[in-house]
Every structure is written in structure tokens, then in C-alpha cells.
């Protein structure tokens, strides 16, 4: 698991124990979990955590990409774009 993946997991773990707007909670937690990251990295990690908590996880990023017109999911580790 990469450092980014670990950060996303930690953000989700912390956010799961709080009540409120997911985006606001993640924005608050990212400043605690990754305070030295540049803002663009913080935003990218926050978006991954939000997608994992309230959407389709990593697929959410592909769905938002206008260049992607088809996604085939055969299993949890077999995804064709």
C-alpha cells in the first residue's frame, strides 16, 4: 500500500467517527493528517477520501474523467478502462 493510500485510509477512518458534511470533515482532517503536503496534494487526497466514503471509491475518479467513455468491472481487481 502506497503512502497516499495509507493517508486516504487514515482520512476515512477519522471521518467515519464524525458526524456532519463529509467534505467539511475531510477538509478539516486533511490539515491534521497531511499538514506539510502542498495544497494540490491535499486536494487530491481529500477527493480520493470523499469518493471512497460517499461514492464508488477509485471508480469515482474515472467516472468524472471526460476522456473515459467505458469502464468494465469484472472483479475488485480486474477493471478495464
Beta strands, then each sheet from edge to edge (+ up, - down):
strand 1: 72-75
strand 2: 78-80
sheet 1: 1+ 2-
end
